Amino acid sequence: IWSPTSKASFADLLAAVRLYGQFKQHGVDALSVSLSGNSAALRDTLDDIHPGFRNIPNGLDIAARYNIYYDNLPKTYVLNENFEVIASGLHGKAVEDLVKKLLAEK
């Protein structure tokens, strides 16, 4: 969950996009939820980063369900193949390490 106005959340988004590109052939998937409602600008930004990367624009309702607001961004969740949350609040290298560990366990 990110916002284009938050540098920290944009950095986490870039890390997620990189991981997705690196490991999608191994079954890793990613979905971003943006707190911005400007769908066209978000699509342009994401297409510049990685064409086809999926984003839910204007995800304020989704974020509010999990008590996530601009002041506590970014928020990353890692789900297993059953869509169960197995980690949250990880950033950067910690997310990458977890993804690599999960893939090694397959």
N, C-alpha and C positions, 0 to 999 in steps of 0.2 A: 504494500500500500504506500503510495508516494504522491508527491505533488511537484509539479515543475518549478514551483517557487521555493522549494527546499533543496539546497545544495546537497545536504547529506542524503536525502531520499533519492535524488537523481543519481548520486554516486552508487547507491545500492542497486538502483534500477540498472545502471550500466553493468554492474557486476553480475546481476541476474541474467541479463541479455547475453553476456559473454559465456556464462555457464551453460545457458540454454543452447547457444550455438556450438559449444564444445561437446556437449553430451546428449543432444537430442537424438542422435542415432542410437543411443543406448537406452532410450525410453524416457529420458528426462523431459518434462514439460514445464512450462512457466506461464503464468498469467499475472498481469499487473492490474492493480486497481488504482486509478488516479482520482484525486480529490478535485481535479479541474474538470469543468464541463465543456471546455472548448474541444470538441471531438476532432475537428479538422486540424487544429494545431497539434494536438496530441498524436494523431495519426501521422502527420508530417514528421514530427520529431522521432517517433518510433520507427517509421519507415527509413529514416536516415540512419538510425542506429542498427536496426535489423529488420528488414522487410518481413512481414508476416507475424511479427511478435504481437501477441494478443494483449489488449488492454481494455478494461472496462472504464469508460469515462464517467465522470460525475458520480463517483462511488461514495459520496458522503453518507448515504444511508447504510451501505455495507460497513464502512469504517465506524460509524456511530454504534452499530450493533456490537462491535468489539472494543468500544471505548477508545477509538483511535481518532485523534484530532491533529491539527497542524503542529501543535506543540510537542507531540510525541512521535513524530515521523523520523525516520522511516520505520516500517514494521514489516518484517519478512516472516513468512510462515513456510515451513517445510512439511510437506505431506507425504505419506507413503502411498503405495499403489492402491490402498483401500480408501484413500482420501481422508485419512486420519492425521491430525496435526501431531507431528512428532518433535517439532522444535519451533521456537519462535524467538524473536528478538536477537537473532544472530546477524552479524554483519560481515561483509567482505570475506576474508580468508576463512573464517569460521564456517560460513555457509558452504564455501568451496570444499573444505575438508570434510564436512558432513556428507555432501553429495558424493564425493569420491569414496568415502567409507561405505555408504549405502550401496553404491554400484559394485564395490568389491565383495560385498556380502551376497550378492545375487548369484 
